[in-house]
Amino acid sequence: MASPPAHPRTPALAAERDSLAGFLEAVAAPLDFLLRSPAATAARVGVPSAALAARGRALLGQLPERERERVAEICATLEIFERHPPPNRSAWARELRERIAQLGLPAVLNSAPPPRPLERVPPPAPTYHRTSGELTAQLEALAQSVQFVRGVGPQRAEQFRKLGLRSIEDLLYHLPFRYEDRRAVRTVRELRVGEEASVMGEIAHLSERYVGRSQRRILEGAIKDDTGFLALTWYHQVAYFKNRYQVGQRCLVHGKVEMGATGLKRMVHPEIDLDADAGGQGVLPVYNKPTAMSVGVMRKIVQQAVGEWSGRVPSALPESVVTRAGITDLGRALQRVHAPARESDVAQLNAFASLGHRSLVFDELFYLQLGLALKRRSVAIEAGRALRRTGELTDRLARSLPFALTNAQQRVIEEIYADLAAPHPMHRLIQGDVGSGKTIVALFAALVAIENGLQAAFMAPTELLAEQHFSTVGRWADDLGLRAALLTGEQPRAQRRKLEAQLASGEIQIVVGTHALIQDGVRFKAVGLGVIDEQHRFGVMQRAALRGLSGSASGPPPDILLLSATPIPRTLAMTLYGDLDVSLLDELPPGRQTIRTLVFRESDRQKVYALTKRELDAGRQGYVVYPLIDPSDKAELRDATTMANELARTVFAGYRVGLIHGRMKGSEKDQVMRRFKAGDLQLLVSTTVIEVGIDVPNATVMVVEHAERFGLAQLHQLRGRVGRGSGASTCILVGPAYAGDDAYRRLKAMERTTDGFKIAEIDLEIRGPGDFLGTRQSGLPDFRVANLIRDSRLLDEARRAADAWLARDPTLSAPESAALKTVLRHRWAGRLELAEIG
């Protein structure tokens, strides 16, 4: 007969518990010593962490699931003990000691962790004169994994990493996105459907039930006060909430009020506080959080981090700057934004206008502007070539142009001439709307370099755009008796080698290409000018590589001219390109047509096709643009490949329809574009590969499908592919039958204006600076708390303050700038060397 299952008190299981208890006591002993010791002693204590972790892992196979998970976390923490700087080992010991106590073994409970020392969380105080070594140690401590915040183990740390919160510092600067005023407590009778509110009452009912065919388990309850009953419902984590709350408990409940099926007001998944009093919970922050984490747990973890670590965040701004700006130190600022006082102004908090918010934003923007100012100064003193215009080529080009340059083009060309004549490298950005004539301006700059016996290189992000530039630049170069060439990755190896040899000898004076220009094997005799078109599409390292094409290691760097057809709002340009000179081509050449823009719904598709056919029947051409090349399982969107076949077979049967997309070989794309330019194709179905560089004057209609999927700046670029001839042109944006408010606002903005700068302002306001242009590749620090639209006034103040400090100490070499320099290097994280090229 089989033996009965072992009772918890049988010797076999008791031995397992004893071995677990023995392991935990072996870990607890050195931890308790650390916690009782002075800081200086604790810093010198060694813990056999690796051996203890191995001992714990040997037990895992014997343990029940709950204890196995806890012990595994303890072992993981032990294994990384040596990574902790000595000053942080007491914090690590307390966290680990409390995890041991949570296992609830009697042997451990009898030796509870020592009380937390009062000096554990010293009140933050302004510290503007810390030494560089002290600051470095503090910054290194804050750079530790978020795992070392109490309440965050390896599993939660992984959840935070997916949210972009990797370090303790990341968590401290993860500010609430809104604040809830829970100071007022309502009665049940006072609750209004649709509002968020707090109510104090007693739990009167809790029960489970199963619903639907899947027999899904839900938890239902109710609280009561003197005025009535409020229903409560939980659809998730039913067992957790059922075990946590009991009938008869008095609690504060907060949530959105809705009307239940029974006619009783209810809250779904409310927040419940068993410790709150009738005075409410005060002003509570609300955070973006990992999906699986509750709002309350997220709030508790962040506030734990603030309590333990905010005092270590170094405030290194000079006292004169702090006083003039009217801000507080970072430790107090972080406490103010994460744990607002009960008397706080909630509207001010939600507007990011509180003293704490302003202090954090100003601090961030000051270091941003300080770094940019240093780069401006370094560029101003960097040795370069002084290139004087002789007029030999530039005057000939000006006389041969079949059109008159606009006033804006003439102004920008003169600005470039002045830059080239200076003995320092030019770093100028030309912003101009689609069709404003940036290429011809860049050609005048290139001719100055050639007049001085140097070469010029044009770099474009795609082969199609490089080919477009070459067709323009090459034609004028031939007329002037110059040798121009196109260099791309698609060319045969033999042809490339020949071109590379001609570049190295100086035989080729102007080269147009893609990133192939900066690949190994490409050498120039002497590059005087580098032109980068659609520069925001290049990573900062690629721009740096082009700048390094000086011909010899000792030669001066070339002048750099950046071109952008993506209009950038002034506030963002001030930040992204604060170390560059910026020129605006704010005037279109005569003859450019205004483009009419129309927004249609899916239900109006037949009208869209009728408008398109009308243009084709009149001898014009058109585009239909889709967001995808091929069908996708992840999104129910039309794609270019499928629709090119379908349109040619159905709606546009009898018309000549072509297809172009980014995965086609360069030769294939070139063939399609040649056919379209020649009129062999009437309708070109495309992806955004035609966004820049395509110039077909006979194209007068464009249809953009799923227009809500594109940014406004991208839609504006696409729209610029029509209206390039003398005929009236139309851009049709097709959106879904039901679009969100933001999507509808964006599309209607395209209807109202064709001004790229106004569109960019709207796009930046809606999308925010983080998405606009992709600032992560710009070589700048990431924005943690600042918003360039909301904080434009503080941006100006920070720039003035940074410039004033550098006027006083241009190289940050004075003793009072030592701390400033340390934090500046930390914030820019090695990117100061790269910011100078935009």
C-alpha positions in Angstrom: 0.0 0.0 0.0 1.3 3.5 -0.9 2.5 5.6 2.0 0.4 8.7 2.8 1.7 12.1 1.7 4.2 13.7 4.0 2.7 16.0 6.7 4.3 19.4 7.0 5.8 18.2 10.3 7.4 15.0 8.9 11.2 14.7 9.2 11.7 14.8 5.4 10.1 18.2 4.9 11.4 19.5 8.2 14.9 18.8 6.9 14.2 20.9 3.8 12.9 23.7 5.9 15.9 23.5 8.2 18.3 23.7 5.2 16.4 26.7 3.9 16.5 28.3 7.3 20.2 27.5 7.6 20.9 29.3 4.3 18.8 32.3 5.2 20.5 32.6 8.6 23.9 32.4 6.9 23.0 35.3 4.7 21.3 37.3 7.5 24.3 37.2 9.8 26.7 39.4 7.7 23.7 41.6 6.7 22.8 42.4 10.3 26.5 43.2 11.0 26.5 45.6 8.1 23.3 47.3 9.3 24.6 47.7 12.9 28.0 49.0 11.9 29.0 52.6 11.3 29.3 53.6 7.6 33.1 53.5 7.6 33.1 50.0 9.0 30.3 48.8 6.7 32.3 50.0 3.7 35.1 47.6 4.6 33.0 44.5 5.4 33.4 41.6 3.0 30.4 39.2 2.3 31.0 35.8 0.8 28.2 36.6 -1.6 29.2 34.2 -4.5 29.4 31.2 -2.1 26.1 32.1 -0.4 24.4 32.4 -3.8 25.7 29.0 -4.9 24.4 27.5 -1.6 21.0 29.0 -2.2 20.7 27.9 -5.8 21.5 24.3 -4.7 18.2 24.4 -2.7 15.9 25.7 -5.4 14.9 22.2 -6.7 13.6 21.3 -3.1 11.4 24.3 -2.5 7.7 25.0 -3.2 7.1 27.5 -6.1 6.5 30.6 -3.9 9.6 30.1 -1.8 11.6 29.1 -4.9 10.9 32.4 -6.6 11.9 34.4 -3.4 15.1 32.5 -2.9 16.0 32.9 -6.6 15.7 36.7 -6.2 17.9 36.6 -3.1 20.5 34.6 -5.0 20.4 37.0 -7.9 21.0 39.9 -5.6 23.9 38.2 -3.9 25.6 37.5 -7.2 25.9 41.2 -8.0 26.9 42.3 -4.5 30.4 43.2 -5.6 29.1 45.7 -8.1 27.9 48.0 -5.3 30.1 50.9 -4.3 31.0 50.6 -0.6 28.8 53.6 0.4 25.7 51.8 -0.9 26.1 48.4 0.8 24.0 49.3 3.8 21.0 50.1 1.5 21.6 46.8 -0.3 21.8 44.9 3.0 18.6 46.3 4.3 16.7 45.5 1.1 18.0 42.0 1.1 17.4 41.5 4.8 13.7 42.5 4.4 13.3 40.0 1.6 14.5 37.3 3.9 12.0 38.3 6.6 9.2 38.2 4.0 9.7 34.4 3.7 8.2 34.1 7.2 10.4 31.4 8.7 10.5 31.4 12.5 14.3 31.3 12.8 14.4 34.4 10.7 11.6 36.2 12.4 13.3 35.7 15.8 16.2 37.8 14.5 14.4 40.7 12.8 16.5 43.3 11.0 17.9 46.1 13.1 15.9 49.3 13.1 16.6 51.7 10.2 19.3 54.3 11.3 17.8 57.8 11.4 20.6 59.1 9.2 19.6 56.7 6.5 17.6 59.4 4.6 19.3 62.7 5.3 17.2 65.7 4.3 18.5 67.1 1.0 20.3 70.3 1.1 21.8 72.6 -1.6 25.4 71.5 -2.3 26.9 73.7 -4.9 30.5 73.2 -3.9 31.1 69.5 -3.9 34.4 68.3 -5.2 34.6 66.7 -8.6 35.5 63.3 -7.0 32.4 63.5 -4.7 30.2 64.4 -7.6 31.6 61.5 -9.7 30.9 59.0 -6.9 27.3 60.3 -6.5 26.7 60.2 -10.2 28.1 56.6 -10.4 25.8 55.6 -7.5 22.8 57.0 -9.3 23.8 55.2 -12.5 23.3 51.8 -10.7 20.5 49.6 -11.9 17.0 50.4 -10.9 17.0 47.0 -9.3 18.7 48.4 -6.2 15.7 50.6 -5.3 13.8 49.0 -2.4 10.8 47.1 -3.7 12.4 46.5 -7.2 13.9 43.0 -7.7 15.2 41.5 -11.0 11.7 40.9 -12.3 10.5 44.4 -11.8 13.8 45.8 -13.0 13.2 44.1 -16.3 9.7 45.6 -16.5 11.2 49.0 -15.9 13.9 48.5 -18.5 11.2 47.9 -21.1 9.8 51.3 -20.1 13.2 52.9 -20.6 14.0 53.2 -16.9 17.3 51.5 -16.4 19.1 53.4 -13.6 18.1 54.9 -10.3 18.6 58.3 -11.9 16.1 57.3 -14.6 13.5 56.5 -12.0 14.0 59.7 -10.1 13.5 61.7 -13.3 10.4 59.7 -14.3 8.0 62.5 -13.4 4.3 62.1 -12.9 2.3 62.9 -16.1 -0.6 64.2 -13.9 -1.7 64.8 -10.4 -5.0 63.8 -8.7 -6.6 66.0 -6.1 -7.8 63.5 -3.4 -8.1 66.0 -0.6 -11.9 66.2 -0.9 -13.8 63.1 0.2 -17.4 62.8 -1.1 -20.4 60.9 0.2 -21.9 58.2 -2.0 -24.9 60.5 -2.6 -22.7 63.3 -3.8 -20.9 61.1 -6.5 -21.6 62.0 -10.1 -21.4 59.6 -13.0 -18.4 60.3 -15.2 -16.2 62.0 -12.6 -13.2 60.7 -10.6 -13.8 61.0 -6.9 -12.9 59.7 -3.5 -15.4 58.3 -1.0 -14.9 56.9 2.6 -17.0 54.0 3.7 -17.1 50.5 5.1 -16.8 47.4 3.0 -20.3 45.9 3.1 -20.0 43.0 0.6 -17.5 40.9 -1.3 -18.3 37.9 -3.4 -17.0 36.1 -6.5 -19.1 35.0 -9.5 -18.5 33.5 -12.9 -19.7 35.2 -16.1 -19.9 34.3 -19.8 -19.3 31.1 -21.7 -15.6 31.2 -20.5 -16.8 31.3 -16.9 -14.6 34.3 -16.3 -14.2 35.0 -12.6 -14.9 38.5 -11.3 -15.0 39.9 -7.8 -17.9 42.2 -6.8 -18.3 44.2 -3.7 -19.8 47.3 -2.2 -19.0 50.0 0.3 -21.5 51.9 2.4 -21.7 55.2 4.2 -24.5 57.0 5.8 -25.9 58.1 2.4 -25.9 54.9 0.4 -24.1 52.0 -1.3 -21.4 52.2 -4.0 -20.7 49.0 -6.0 -17.1 47.8 -6.7 -16.0 45.5 -9.5 -12.7 43.7 -10.2 -12.1 41.8 -13.4 -8.4 41.0 -12.9 -6.3 39.7 -10.0 -9.4 38.5 -8.3 -7.6 36.2 -5.8 -5.3 39.1 -4.8 -8.1 41.6 -4.1 -10.3 38.9 -2.4 -7.5 38.1 0.1 -6.6 41.7 0.7 -10.0 43.1 1.6 -12.5 42.0 4.2 -16.1 42.9 4.9 -16.2 45.4 7.8 -12.9 47.2 6.9 -13.1 51.0 6.7 -11.3 52.4 3.7 -11.0 55.2 1.2 -12.0 54.3 -2.3 -11.0 56.3 -5.4 -11.9 55.8 -9.0 -14.1 56.8 -11.9 -17.9 56.7 -11.2 -20.1 54.9 -13.7 -23.6 53.5 -13.7 -23.8 49.8 -13.2 -26.3 47.4 -14.9 -28.3 47.2 -11.6 -28.8 51.0 -11.6 -26.3 51.4 -8.7 -23.3 53.7 -9.1 -20.1 51.7 -9.2 -16.3 51.9 -9.6 -14.3 49.4 -11.7 -10.9 48.5 -10.3 -10.8 51.3 -7.8 -7.8 52.2 -5.7 -8.4 51.4 -2.1 -6.5 52.8 0.9 -7.1 51.0 4.2 -5.0 53.5 6.1 -6.4 56.8 4.9 -8.5 59.1 7.2 -11.5 61.2 6.5 -9.3 64.0 5.4 -8.4 62.2 2.1 -5.1 61.2 0.6 -3.8 64.6 -0.4 -2.4 65.3 -3.9 -1.3 62.1 -5.5 1.1 61.7 -8.5 0.1 59.4 -11.4 2.9 57.8 -13.5 3.3 56.0 -16.7 4.0 52.4 -15.6 4.7 48.9 -16.7 1.4 47.3 -17.8 1.4 44.6 -15.2 2.1 47.0 -12.3 -0.7 48.7 -10.3 -0.8 52.5 -10.0 -0.3 52.3 -6.3 2.8 50.0 -6.5 4.4 52.3 -9.1 3.8 55.3 -6.9 5.2 53.5 -3.8 8.4 52.4 -5.7 9.1 55.9 -7.1 8.5 57.5 -3.7 10.8 55.0 -2.1 13.5 55.9 -4.6 13.0 59.6 -3.9 13.2 59.0 -0.1 16.4 57.1 -0.4 18.2 58.7 -3.3 17.0 62.3 -4.0 19.5 63.7 -1.5 22.4 62.3 -3.6 21.4 64.0 -6.8 24.1 66.7 -7.2 23.0 70.3 -7.6 26.0 71.8 -9.3 24.6 75.0 -10.8 26.4 78.1 -9.5 24.6 79.9 -6.7 24.4 83.1 -8.8 22.6 81.2 -11.5 20.2 79.5 -9.0 19.4 82.8 -7.4 18.7 84.7 -10.6 16.5 81.9 -12.0 14.6 81.6 -8.7 14.8 77.8 -8.5 15.6 75.3 -5.8 18.2 72.5 -5.5 17.5 69.2 -7.3 16.9 67.1 -4.2 14.1 69.4 -2.9 12.7 69.7 -6.5 12.4 66.0 -6.9 10.6 65.7 -3.5 8.2 68.5 -4.5 7.2 66.9 -7.8 7.0 63.3 -6.5 5.5 64.0 -3.1 3.6 67.3 -3.3 2.6 69.0 -0.1 -1.0 68.8 0.9 -1.4 72.6 0.3 0.0 72.4 -3.3 -1.7 74.0 -6.2 -2.8 71.1 -8.3 -3.4 73.1 -11.5 0.1 74.4 -11.2 1.5 70.9 -10.8 -0.4 69.6 -13.8 0.9 72.5 -15.9 4.5 71.6 -14.9 4.8 75.1 -13.5 5.5 74.4 -9.9 8.8 75.4 -8.3 9.9 71.8 -8.4 9.1 71.4 -12.0 10.7 74.7 -13.1 13.8 73.9 -11.2 14.2 70.5 -12.9 13.5 71.9 -16.3 15.8 74.9 -16.0 18.6 72.6 -14.7 18.2 70.3 -17.7 18.0 73.1 -20.3 21.0 75.0 -18.7 23.3 72.0 -19.3 21.9 71.6 -22.8 22.6 75.2 -23.7 26.0 75.2 -21.9 27.1 72.2 -24.1 25.9 73.9 -27.3 27.5 77.2 -26.4 30.8 75.4 -25.8 30.5 73.7 -29.2 29.8 77.1 -30.8 32.9 78.5 -29.2 35.0 75.5 -30.2 33.9 75.8 -33.8 34.7 79.6 -33.8 38.3 78.9 -32.8 38.9 75.7 -34.8 41.5 76.2 -37.6 40.2 75.9 -41.1 40.7 77.2 -44.6 39.8 80.8 -45.7 38.2 80.3 -49.1 38.0 83.5 -51.2 35.5 83.7 -54.1 37.3 84.6 -57.3 34.2 84.7 -59.5 35.8 82.5 -62.1 33.1 79.9 -61.8 30.4 81.5 -59.6 29.9 84.5 -61.8 29.7 82.2 -64.9 27.0 80.1 -63.2 25.0 83.2 -62.2 25.1 84.5 -65.8 24.1 81.2 -67.3 21.1 80.5 -65.1 17.8 80.6 -67.2 16.0 82.0 -64.1 16.5 84.8 -61.6 17.6 83.8 -58.1 15.1 84.8 -55.4 16.0 87.4 -52.9 16.2 84.7 -50.2 18.7 82.6 -52.3 20.9 85.7 -52.9 20.9 86.5 -49.2 21.8 82.9 -48.2 24.6 82.7 -50.8 26.2 85.9 -49.5 26.0 84.4 -45.9 27.8 81.3 -47.2 30.5 83.4 -49.0 31.2 85.2 -45.7 31.4 81.9 -43.8 33.8 80.4 -46.4 36.1 83.4 -46.2 36.6 83.0 -42.5 39.6 81.0 -41.3 37.4 78.6 -39.4 35.2 75.7 -40.7 31.7 76.7 -41.8 28.8 74.9 -40.0 25.7 76.3 -41.6 22.2 74.8 -41.9 19.9 75.9 -44.8 16.3 75.4 -44.0 14.0 75.7 -47.0 10.6 74.5 -47.9 10.1 72.0 -50.8 11.1 73.6 -54.0 12.8 76.7 -52.5 16.1 76.1 -54.4 18.5 74.7 -51.9 20.5 72.6 -54.4 21.5 75.6 -56.6 22.6 77.5 -53.4 24.8 74.6 -52.4 26.3 74.5 -55.9 27.4 78.1 -55.6 29.2 77.1 -52.3 30.8 74.1 -54.0 32.1 76.4 -56.8 33.9 78.6 -54.3 35.8 75.5 -53.0 36.7 74.5 -56.5 37.9 78.0 -57.3 40.3 77.5 -54.5 41.7 74.2 -55.9 39.6 71.9 -53.7 36.8 69.3 -54.1 33.2 69.3 -53.1 31.1 66.3 -51.9 27.3 66.1 -51.8 25.9 63.3 -49.6 22.2 62.3 -49.8 20.3 59.7 -47.7 19.0 57.6 -50.6 20.2 56.6 -54.0 17.1 58.1 -55.6 17.8 61.5 -54.1 21.6 61.3 -54.9 20.7 60.6 -58.5 18.3 63.5 -58.5 21.0 65.8 -57.2 23.5 64.5 -59.7 21.1 65.2 -62.6 21.0 68.8 -61.5 24.6 69.3 -60.3 26.2 67.3 -63.1 24.4 69.3 -65.8 25.7 72.6 -64.5 29.2 71.2 -63.9 29.4 70.0 -67.5 28.4 73.5 -68.7 31.2 75.0 -66.6 33.8 72.5 -67.8 34.0 70.6 -64.5 34.1 66.9 -63.8 31.3 65.6 -61.6 30.5 62.0 -60.7 27.9 59.9 -58.9 29.1 57.4 -56.3 26.6 54.9 -54.7 26.7 51.4 -53.3 24.8 49.9 -56.2 27.6 50.6 -58.8 29.7 47.7 -60.1 33.0 47.2 -58.2 35.2 48.0 -61.3 33.3 51.3 -61.9 33.6 52.2 -58.2 37.4 51.6 -58.2 37.9 53.8 -61.2 35.8 56.6 -59.5 37.8 56.2 -56.3 41.1 56.6 -58.1 39.8 59.7 -59.9 38.7 61.2 -56.5 42.1 60.5 -54.9 43.9 62.2 -57.8 41.6 65.2 -57.8 40.4 64.6 -61.4 36.8 64.6 -60.1 36.0 68.0 -58.6 32.4 67.4 -57.5 31.1 64.0 -56.3 27.5 63.3 -55.4 26.7 60.1 -53.4 25.1 58.2 -50.6 26.7 57.0 -47.4 29.1 55.2 -49.9 31.1 58.4 -49.8 32.3 57.7 -46.2 33.1 54.0 -46.6 36.5 52.5 -46.5 38.5 52.9 -49.7 37.1 56.4 -50.6 39.9 59.0 -50.5 39.9 62.6 -51.7 42.8 64.7 -52.8 41.5 67.7 -50.8 37.9 68.2 -49.8 36.9 71.9 -49.3 33.2 71.5 -48.8 30.8 68.7 -47.6 27.1 69.2 -48.3 24.6 66.9 -46.5 21.1 66.9 -47.8 18.1 65.9 -45.7 20.7 65.9 -42.9 18.3 64.7 -40.2 18.2 61.3 -41.9 21.9 60.7 -41.1 23.2 59.6 -37.7 25.7 61.9 -36.1 28.5 59.4 -36.7 27.9 59.5 -40.4 28.0 63.3 -40.4 31.2 63.2 -38.4 32.8 60.8 -41.0 32.0 63.2 -43.9 33.6 66.0 -41.9 36.7 63.9 -41.6 37.2 63.7 -45.4 40.0 66.2 -45.4 42.3 64.3 -47.8 45.0 63.9 -45.1 45.1 63.3 -41.4 46.8 66.7 -40.8 44.6 68.7 -43.2 42.0 71.1 -41.9 38.4 69.8 -41.9 36.1 70.8 -44.7 33.4 73.4 -44.5 30.0 71.8 -43.8 26.7 72.9 -45.3 23.6 71.1 -44.1 20.3 71.2 -46.1 16.9 70.4 -44.8 13.5 70.5 -46.6 11.9 69.6 -43.3 11.0 72.9 -41.7 11.9 73.0 -38.1 10.1 75.3 -35.6 12.4 78.0 -34.1 12.3 76.5 -30.6 13.4 73.1 -31.8 16.0 74.6 -34.3 17.4 76.6 -31.4 18.0 73.3 -29.5 18.9 70.8 -32.2 21.1 73.3 -34.1 22.1 75.7 -31.3 25.8 75.4 -32.3 25.1 76.0 -36.0 24.4 79.1 -38.1 20.9 78.8 -39.6 19.8 80.3 -42.9 16.2 80.3 -44.1 15.1 80.1 -47.7 11.7 81.5 -47.0 10.7 82.4 -50.6 9.6 80.1 -53.4 10.8 80.7 -57.0 8.3 82.4 -59.3 6.0 80.0 -61.1 5.5 77.5 -58.3 1.8 76.7 -57.9 -0.2 76.7 -54.7 -1.2 73.1 -53.9 -4.9 72.5 -53.0 -5.2 69.9 -50.2 -8.4 67.9 -49.5 -9.2 65.5 -46.7 -11.4 62.6 -47.6 -12.8 59.6 -45.6 -12.8 56.0 -46.7 -16.4 56.3 -47.6 -15.5 59.0 -50.2 -13.1 56.8 -52.1 -15.0 57.0 -55.4 -14.7 60.8 -55.3 -11.0 60.4 -54.8 -10.7 58.1 -57.8 -12.9 60.4 -60.0 -10.6 63.4 -59.2 -7.5 61.4 -60.0 -8.9 60.2 -63.3 -9.9 63.7 -64.3 -6.2 64.8 -64.1 -5.0 61.7 -65.9 -7.5 62.2 -68.7 -6.3 65.8 -69.1 -2.8 64.5 -69.9 -1.4 65.0 -66.4 0.2 62.4 -64.1 -0.3 61.4 -60.5 0.9 59.5 -57.4 -0.8 57.1 -55.0 1.2 56.7 -51.8 0.9 53.8 -49.3 2.6 53.4 -45.9 3.7 49.7 -46.5 5.5 47.9 -49.3 3.9 44.5 -48.7 0.9 43.2 -46.7 1.4 43.0 -42.9 -0.1 40.7 -40.3 0.3 43.4 -37.7 -1.8 46.1 -39.3 -4.8 46.1 -41.6 -3.4 48.6 -44.0 -3.4 48.7 -47.8 0.1 48.2 -49.3 1.8 49.5 -52.4 2.6 46.1 -54.0 -0.9 44.7 -53.7 -2.7 47.9 -54.6 -0.5 48.6 -57.7 -1.8 45.3 -59.2 -5.4 45.8 -58.0 -5.7 49.4 -59.3 -4.2 48.5 -62.7 -6.7 45.7 -63.0 -9.8 47.5 -61.7 -10.2 51.2 -61.1 -7.4 52.3 -63.4 -7.7 49.6 -66.0 -6.7 51.2 -69.3 -4.3 53.6 -67.7 -0.5 53.0 -67.5 0.3 52.2 -63.8 3.8 51.7 -62.3 5.2 50.7 -58.9 8.2 52.0 -57.0 9.4 51.3 -53.5 12.5 51.3 -51.3 13.4 47.6 -51.6 13.8 47.8 -55.4 17.3 47.9 -56.8 18.6 51.3 -57.7 18.6 50.4 -61.4 15.0 49.3 -61.2 13.9 52.5 -59.4 15.8 54.5 -62.0 14.0 52.8 -64.8 10.6 53.3 -63.3 11.3 57.0 -62.7 12.7 57.5 -66.2 9.4 56.0 -67.6 7.3 58.2 -65.3 9.2 61.4 -66.2 9.0 60.6 -69.9 5.2 60.1 -69.6 5.2 56.4 -70.3 3.5 55.9 -66.9 0.5 57.9 -66.0 0.0 56.8 -62.3 2.9 55.9 -60.0 2.0 53.8 -57.0 4.6 54.3 -54.3 5.7 54.3 -50.7 7.4 57.3 -49.1 10.5 56.6 -51.3 9.3 59.6 -53.4 9.2 61.8 -50.3 12.2 63.7 -51.4 14.1 64.2 -54.7 11.4 63.4 -57.2 10.8 66.3 -59.7 8.1 65.6 -62.3 6.5 68.9 -63.4 3.6 67.1 -65.2 2.5 65.4 -61.9 -0.5 67.4 -60.6 -2.4 65.0 -58.3 -1.3 62.9 -55.3 -3.4 60.6 -53.2 -2.0 59.6 -49.7 -3.7 56.5 -48.3 -3.9 56.0 -44.5 -2.8 59.6 -44.2 -3.3 59.5 -40.4 -0.2 57.1 -40.3 2.2 59.8 -41.4 3.7 62.8 -39.6 2.7 66.2 -40.8 6.2 67.1 -41.9 6.3 63.9 -43.9 2.9 64.7 -45.5 4.2 68.1 -46.4 7.2 66.6 -48.0 5.0 64.2 -50.0 2.7 67.0 -51.0 5.7 68.9 -52.4 6.1 66.3 -55.2 3.2 67.9 -57.0 2.8 71.6 -57.9 6.3 71.6 -59.5 5.1 72.7 -62.9 2.7 75.3 -64.2 -0.5 73.3 -63.7 -2.8 73.6 -60.7 -2.2 70.6 -58.3 -4.1 68.7 -55.7 -3.1 66.6 -52.8 -5.8 64.2 -51.4 -5.4 62.8 -47.9 -7.5 59.7 -47.3 -8.2 58.8 -43.6 -10.3 56.3 -41.8 -14.0 56.7 -41.3 -13.4 57.4 -37.6 -10.1 59.0 -36.5 -9.0 60.3 -33.1 -9.1 64.0 -32.3 -5.3 64.4 -32.8 -5.4 62.6 -36.2 -8.2 64.7 -37.4 -6.5 68.0 -36.2 -3.4 67.0 -38.0 -5.1 66.3 -41.3 -7.2 69.4 -41.2 -4.0 71.5 -40.5 -2.8 70.3 -43.9 -5.9 71.6 -45.5 -5.5 75.0 -44.0 -1.9 75.9 -44.9 0.9 75.0 -47.2 3.4 76.9 -45.0 5.9 74.2 -43.9 7.0 76.2 -40.8 3.4 76.5 -39.5 2.8 72.9 -40.2 6.0 72.0 -38.3 4.8 74.0 -35.3 1.5 72.1 -35.2 3.4 68.8 -35.7 5.7 69.5 -32.8 2.9 70.6 -30.6 0.9 67.4 -31.2 3.7 64.8 -31.4 6.2 66.4 -28.9 9.9 67.0 -29.3 10.9 63.3 -28.6 9.3 62.1 -31.9 9.9 65.1 -34.1 12.9 64.3 -36.3 14.2 61.6 -34.0 16.4 63.6 -31.6 18.1 60.5 -30.3 20.4 60.5 -33.4 21.2 64.2 -33.2 24.1 63.9 -30.7 22.2 65.7 -28.0 21.3 64.6 -24.5 17.8 63.1 -24.3 15.1 65.3 -22.8 13.9 63.9 -19.5 11.7 66.6 -18.1 11.7 69.6 -20.6 9.2 70.2 -23.3 10.3 72.7 -25.9 6.9 74.0 -26.6 5.8 74.4 -23.0 9.1 75.5 -21.7 10.2 77.9 -24.4 10.6 80.8 -21.9 12.8 78.7 -19.7 14.8 77.7 -22.8 15.6 81.3 -23.5 16.5 81.9 -19.8 18.8 78.9 -19.7 20.5 80.0 -22.9 21.2 83.5 -21.5 22.4 82.1 -18.2 24.8 79.6 -19.9 26.2 82.3 -22.2 26.6 84.7 -19.2 28.5 82.0 -17.3 30.8 81.2 -20.2 31.5 85.0 -20.7 32.8 84.9 -17.1 34.6 81.5 -17.5 35.0 80.6 -21.2 36.8 77.3 -20.6 35.1 76.2 -17.3 38.6 76.2 -15.7 37.8 78.3 -12.6 37.3 76.5 -9.3 33.7 77.4 -9.1 33.1 75.7 -12.5 34.6 72.4 -11.5 31.4 70.8 -10.4 29.6 72.3 -13.4 32.0 70.7 -15.7 31.7 67.2 -14.0 27.9 67.2 -14.4 28.1 68.6 -17.9 30.2 65.7 -19.0 27.7 63.3 -17.3 24.7 64.8 -19.0 26.2 64.9 -22.5 27.7 61.4 -22.0 30.5 61.8 -24.5 28.5 63.5 -27.1 30.1 67.0 -26.8 32.6 65.9 -29.4 29.8 65.2 -31.9 27.4 68.0 -31.4 29.4 70.4 -33.6 28.3 68.8 -36.8 24.6 69.1 -36.0 
